[in-house]
Amino acid sequence: MSSSGDVRVRRVYDGVEEGDGTRVLVDRLWPRGVSKEKAAIDRWLKDLTPSDELRSWYHEDRSATRYDAFVERYRAELAGPAESAAVDELAGLVREGGPVTLVTAVKDVEHSHVPVLADHLEHELRHR
């Protein structure tokens, strides 16, 4: 599973691939059942994850309508000071030579925060 350009997406349970580059965990909690050695995480940027409140709100109802609202609210959270600093750090990793792989443990990656984050990061890289 991947995104375009130098930003890639992979589940932590899928293992490491040669072209992953810098692997950045973008989950708030460490993935269950995965050792730090096996995960091969280079950075863990917890500030890139949705707030506990937003995550709980979305998990109450994972409908398409709720996902659209989740995306909007998560994008707003990414504009916060700590989140912006983490996005800047992530963008710096890509600018230093990428690729960067966003690593997550979520089961349904397509309907999680990860594609929103990848899109936000790619937008920041194009416009800064």
Residue pairs with C-beta under 8 A, 6 or more apart in sequence:
1 9
1 10
1 11
1 14
1 109
2 8
2 9
2 10
3 9
3 102
3 115
3 118
3 119
3 122
4 122
5 98
5 122
5 125
6 21
6 94
6 98
6 99
6 100
7 94
7 98
7 99
7 100
7 102
7 118
7 121
7 122
7 125
8 19
8 20
8 21
8 99
8 100
8 101
8 102
9 101
9 102
9 104
9 109
9 114
9 115
9 118
10 17
10 20
10 23
10 101
10 102
10 103
10 104
11 103
11 104
11 105
11 106
11 109
12 25
12 31
12 34
12 39
12 41
12 103
12 104
12 105
13 31
13 34
13 105
15 38
16 23
16 40
19 99
20 40
20 99
20 101
21 97
21 98
21 99
21 100
21 101
22 42
22 43
22 93
22 98
22 99
22 100
22 101
23 39
23 40
23 41
23 42
23 43
23 100
23 101
23 103
24 41
24 42
24 43
24 44
24 45
24 90
24 93
24 100
24 101
24 102
24 103
25 31
25 39
25 41
25 43
25 44
25 45
25 103
25 104
26 45
26 48
26 49
26 102
26 103
26 104
26 113
26 114
26 117
27 49
27 103
27 104
27 105
27 106
28 46
28 49
28 52
28 55
29 105
30 44
31 39
31 105
32 105
34 105
39 103
41 103
43 89
43 93
45 86
45 89
45 90
47 82
47 83
47 85
47 86
48 78
48 83
48 86
48 87
48 90
48 117
49 55
49 113
50 58
50 70
50 73
50 74
50 77
50 113
51 77
54 70
54 73
54 74
54 77
55 113
57 70
57 73
58 66
58 67
58 70
60 66
62 108
62 111
67 111
70 113
71 116
74 113
74 116
75 116
75 120
77 83
78 84
78 87
78 117
78 120
87 120
87 121
87 124
88 124
90 100
90 121
91 121
91 124
91 125
91 128
93 100
94 100
94 121
94 125
95 125
102 114
102 117
102 118
104 112
104 114
106 112
106 113
106 114
109 115
